Amino acid sequence: MIEVVDPHRCIGCDRCIEVCPTRVFDRGAEGIPVITRQDDCQTCFQCEAYCPVDALFVAPLATPAPADSRFRDVAWLADDGLLGGYRRELGWGRGRRLGARTAVGPDYPD
């Protein structure tokens, strides 16, 4: 479930708004997307995958994280490399290797 939009990383490109199949986000007054319908999140990770600056975090949960959860702590998420972690695992972004191509290991036949 979507938990975080880091306003310090977000560049207001609206990709998350565009790719979300359930319209979880609205454009905020500051130009930064705001999570307005969190309960509609399908945990599809599309918003996190398409964010070009790793400003989003989708927790692997079916319900919203508690208010005191580390899944809502932007500093902790950034320090642990979890902001944009799904995108990184996919291998999306500059300088990243494709995760799907390398996940099977060198012994997998082409």
Rosetta silent file (secondary structure, phi, psi, omega in degrees, C-alpha in Angstrom):
SEQUENCE: MIEVVDPHRCIGCDRCIEVCPTRVFDRGAEGIPVITRQDDCQTCFQCEAYCPVDALFVAPLATPAPADSRFRDVAWLADDGLLGGYRRELGWGRGRRLGARTAVGPDYPD
SCORE:     score description
SCORE:     0.000 S_00000001
   1 L     0.000  138.139  179.358    0.000    0.000    0.000 S_00000001
   2 E   -61.265  130.477 -178.329    1.294    3.478   -0.859 S_00000001
   3 E  -121.751  -33.349 -169.906    2.658    5.109    2.285 S_00000001
   4 E  -138.434  136.645  161.867    5.016    7.945    1.334 S_00000001
   5 E  -121.395  111.357 -178.507    5.505   10.730   -1.189 S_00000001
   6 L   -79.688  110.317 -176.527    8.735   12.476   -0.185 S_00000001
   7 L   -67.568  -18.525  179.943    8.140   16.175   -0.947 S_00000001
   8 L   -81.249  -26.031  177.472   11.889   16.880   -0.886 S_00000001
   9 L   -93.440  -32.931 -173.947   12.631   14.406   -3.680 S_00000001
  10 L   -60.221  136.754  178.752    9.445   14.832   -5.709 S_00000001
  11 L  -107.976    5.393  176.629    9.791   16.995   -8.839 S_00000001
  12 L    68.627   33.883 -178.549    6.053   17.263   -9.518 S_00000001
  13 L   -80.058  -15.795  178.168    6.164   15.342  -12.816 S_00000001
  14 L    69.922   12.801  177.975    2.791   13.685  -12.081 S_00000001
  15 H   -59.463  -41.013 -179.394    3.898   10.255  -13.369 S_00000001
  16 H   -62.158  -39.909  178.485    2.468    8.619  -10.235 S_00000001
  17 H   -64.216  -41.597 -177.404   -0.878   10.309  -10.834 S_00000001
  18 H   -68.166  -39.377 -173.142   -0.872    9.178  -14.480 S_00000001
  19 H   -90.753  -13.162 -177.209    0.019    5.522  -13.902 S_00000001
  20 L   -69.159  117.677 -177.635   -2.094    4.796  -10.825 S_00000001
  21 L   -71.265  -17.516 -177.854   -4.951    2.530  -11.946 S_00000001
  22 L  -114.305   10.750  174.897   -7.150    3.450   -8.966 S_00000001
  23 L    55.937   52.361 -178.448   -6.466    7.216   -8.840 S_00000001
  24 L   -72.582  -28.092 -173.222   -4.987    7.218   -5.345 S_00000001
  25 E  -102.887  151.166  165.563   -3.255   10.608   -5.807 S_00000001
  26 E  -124.458  155.319  176.017   -4.391   14.177   -6.274 S_00000001
  27 E   -77.613  123.874 -179.090   -2.136   17.076   -7.196 S_00000001
  28 L   -78.918  169.532 -178.422   -1.465   19.055   -4.042 S_00000001
  29 L   -60.267  -31.185 -179.285   -1.414   22.829   -3.664 S_00000001
  30 L   -86.540    1.616 -178.184    2.398   22.833   -3.754 S_00000001
  31 L    89.220   -1.814  179.735    2.439   20.796   -6.987 S_00000001
  32 L   -95.801  131.775  177.838    3.438   17.646   -5.129 S_00000001
  33 E   -58.354  143.548 -179.395    1.094   14.643   -5.430 S_00000001
  34 E  -120.498  136.870  176.783   -0.878   13.872   -2.283 S_00000001
  35 E   -77.721  109.048 -175.639   -2.162   10.449   -1.241 S_00000001
  36 L  -112.071  -20.273  179.699   -5.891   11.124   -0.963 S_00000001
  37 L  -132.250   59.235 -175.642   -7.479    7.707   -1.439 S_00000001
  38 H   -56.322  -37.702 -179.403   -5.009    5.339    0.217 S_00000001
  39 H   -63.748  -16.860  177.625   -7.657    2.673    0.812 S_00000001
  40 H   -85.618   -9.145 -178.487   -8.055    2.383   -2.969 S_00000001
  41 L   -61.642  132.251  178.988   -4.383    1.423   -3.421 S_00000001
  42 L   -98.122    5.012 -178.147   -3.974   -2.035   -4.962 S_00000001
  43 L    54.618   44.458  179.895   -0.285   -2.274   -4.006 S_00000001
  44 L   -85.858  -14.596  177.648    0.583   -2.638   -7.701 S_00000001
  45 L    70.065    6.938 -178.376    3.833   -0.634   -7.242 S_00000001
  46 H   -63.003  -40.620 -179.747    3.309    1.205  -10.546 S_00000001
  47 H   -61.480  -44.542 -179.934    3.678    4.633   -8.953 S_00000001
  48 H   -67.142  -39.721 -178.852    6.966    3.644   -7.316 S_00000001
  49 H   -64.176  -37.867 -175.321    8.235    1.950  -10.483 S_00000001
  50 H   -91.461   -7.063  179.704    7.588    4.999  -12.674 S_00000001
  51 L   -69.773  116.254 -175.697    8.826    7.693  -10.263 S_00000001
  52 L   -73.241  -11.393 -177.097   12.016    9.030  -11.893 S_00000001
  53 L  -121.520   15.050  177.246   13.443   10.384   -8.622 S_00000001
  54 L    53.145   48.943 -178.656   12.589    7.572   -6.179 S_00000001
  55 L   -97.171   -0.524 -174.465   10.275    9.773   -4.117 S_00000001
  56 E  -117.736  152.698  172.653    7.655    7.100   -3.387 S_00000001
  57 E  -136.429  123.839  174.328    7.405    4.106   -1.127 S_00000001
  58 E  -107.579  116.886  179.447    4.823    1.365   -1.466 S_00000001
  59 L   -78.486  145.746  178.574    4.804   -0.919    1.571 S_00000001
  60 L   -78.574   57.575 -176.820    4.194   -4.612    0.979 S_00000001
  61 L  -128.174  151.033  177.948    0.999   -4.402    3.019 S_00000001
  62 L   -90.511  -13.109  178.543   -2.684   -4.852    2.179 S_00000001
  63 L  -131.378  159.691 -179.837   -3.796   -2.211    4.689 S_00000001
  64 L   -58.078  143.394  176.500   -2.316    1.171    5.681 S_00000001
  65 L   -69.493  150.021  175.627    0.669    1.041    8.018 S_00000001
  66 L   -58.919  154.260 -177.579    0.115    2.332   11.566 S_00000001
  67 L   -56.063  -31.391 -178.005    0.927    6.013   12.068 S_00000001
  68 L   -95.218   11.848 -178.481    4.072    5.130   14.050 S_00000001
  69 L   -71.733  146.011  174.390    5.340    2.574   11.502 S_00000001
  70 H   -65.022  -20.833  177.346    8.827    2.876   10.019 S_00000001
  71 H   -66.530   -9.130  177.030    7.075    2.453    6.654 S_00000001
  72 H  -111.081    1.262 -177.773    5.930    6.072    7.081 S_00000001
  73 L   -94.147  101.621 -174.941    9.310    7.436    8.243 S_00000001
  74 H   -58.468  -42.674 -178.910   10.901    9.108    5.206 S_00000001
  75 H   -62.889  -44.553  179.255   14.357    9.391    6.825 S_00000001
  76 H   -63.828  -44.008  179.226   14.418    5.712    7.780 S_00000001
  77 H   -60.844  -42.558  179.352   13.205    4.663    4.323 S_00000001
  78 H   -66.409  -45.455 -179.887   15.884    6.798    2.649 S_00000001
  79 H   -61.360  -36.334 -179.604   18.664    5.532    4.941 S_00000001
  80 L   -86.629    0.053  178.929   17.684    1.909    4.268 S_00000001
  81 L    72.549   22.478 -177.538   17.445    2.512    0.516 S_00000001
  82 L   -87.378  -22.282  174.935   13.763    1.653    0.447 S_00000001
  83 L   -65.870  121.330 -177.594   12.559    4.803   -1.313 S_00000001
  84 L    74.136   15.660 -177.441   12.356    3.665   -4.916 S_00000001
  85 H   -62.097  -37.007  179.923   13.417    0.158   -3.916 S_00000001
  86 H   -66.357  -42.962  177.977   10.970   -1.558   -6.253 S_00000001
  87 H   -60.477  -41.490  178.635   12.213    0.509   -9.186 S_00000001
  88 H   -63.436  -42.888  179.335   15.775   -0.425   -8.289 S_00000001
  89 H   -64.351  -32.172  176.903   14.900   -4.136   -8.169 S_00000001
  90 H   -71.060  -21.090 -176.114   13.361   -3.837  -11.632 S_00000001
  91 L    86.340   14.674 -179.904   16.605   -2.331  -12.854 S_00000001
  92 L   -82.976  140.864  177.488   14.861    0.851  -13.981 S_00000001
  93 L   112.577  158.254 -176.904   16.830    4.067  -13.884 S_00000001
  94 L   -58.579  130.451  174.736   20.219    5.302  -14.950 S_00000001
  95 L    77.827    8.653 -178.944   23.110    2.977  -14.231 S_00000001
  96 L  -103.853  142.604  177.088   20.954    0.090  -13.011 S_00000001
  97 L   -85.217  144.831 -179.824   21.094   -3.446  -14.372 S_00000001
  98 L   -62.853  119.755 -177.528   17.834   -5.066  -15.388 S_00000001
  99 H   -63.717  -40.945 -177.712   16.669   -7.124  -12.413 S_00000001
 100 H   -65.191  -31.603 -178.760   14.669   -9.622  -14.450 S_00000001
 101 H   -80.310  -25.749 -176.503   17.678  -10.462  -16.611 S_00000001
 102 H  -103.783  -11.230 -174.787   20.077  -10.915  -13.728 S_00000001
 103 L   -69.574  -28.320 -175.929   17.780  -12.473  -11.125 S_00000001
 104 L   -80.257  -15.860  177.017   17.920  -15.977  -12.576 S_00000001
 105 L    92.340  166.968 -174.180   21.702  -16.227  -12.305 S_00000001
 106 L   -72.686  -17.226 -176.926   24.456  -17.075  -14.768 S_00000001
 107 L   -86.934   -3.845 -178.907   23.529  -20.771  -15.090 S_00000001
 108 L   -76.574  126.958 -178.827   20.106  -20.118  -16.592 S_00000001
 109 L   -69.978  142.485  178.772   20.080  -20.998  -20.305 S_00000001
 110 L   -74.825    0.000    0.000   19.228  -18.185  -22.722 S_00000001
